[in-house]
Amino acid sequence: MSIATDSRVVNNEQKLAAMRQAGSILAEILSILSKRIKPGMKTKELDTIADREAKKRGVKSSFNGYHGFPANICVSINNEIVHGIPGRRKLEEGDIVSIDYGVIYNGFQADAAITTGVGKISGESKELIDVTKGALEAGIKAACAGAKLGDVSHAIQDYVELQRSGYKVVREYTGHGIGRDMHEEPQIPNFGLPGSGPVLKKGMTLALEPMVNAGDWRTRVGDDQWTVYTYDNSLSAHFEHTIAITDGEPEVLTK
Ligand code: MG
């Protein structure tokens, strides 16, 4: 084995170690946020908590300032899919709320999202959340070394659209490679053909993030130029994990 190969191996281990640390801190903060969610709470309060917990743990938000994004986390409620800006809006009983958050530790990134109910939610909302979570798990399961990227995209779409009816994956926003930058190649659509696209290799780090609508897959961007809504105002849920491709099952870094 050449020296050059050796140093690449070491660097990749260092990268994984930093991303693992970023990911576990991120998972911890998301868990704190989800426990704090309650009716009457302003979404800005969630942002404040995230900022405080990040500072305590020595990580920085990847989102704050990204293309001018004005907050630490994204909070998207009900018919909002992604990129909602925390503010004065109050969470209401029965809402579903997605929190998307990315942090940087030692120069490396982790990105994750969860969707949860506010107080008591309807059976339909609960099912949408479960389907979206299941879609992420299906995508992770398909992300083995030697598989193609299209296998992952297809597993997500198959779980949402072919094994069930009434749900659609969002087409216009995708998962992504992640590492030193939050968004790296390749883009990872939540739909696709099995056996298509690049081969997954050990050491690749990817953010899988199915966004699932309980209606039409189309989207529209709001007046704030950030918040993405379902075109037909149906409910939407979002789950995301950062994973590393290994020789066996992928490693979930954001848990
Ligand atoms: Mg992401």
Residues whose N, C-alpha, C, O or C-beta is under 5 A from the ligand:
A	BS01	MG	D111 A207 E209
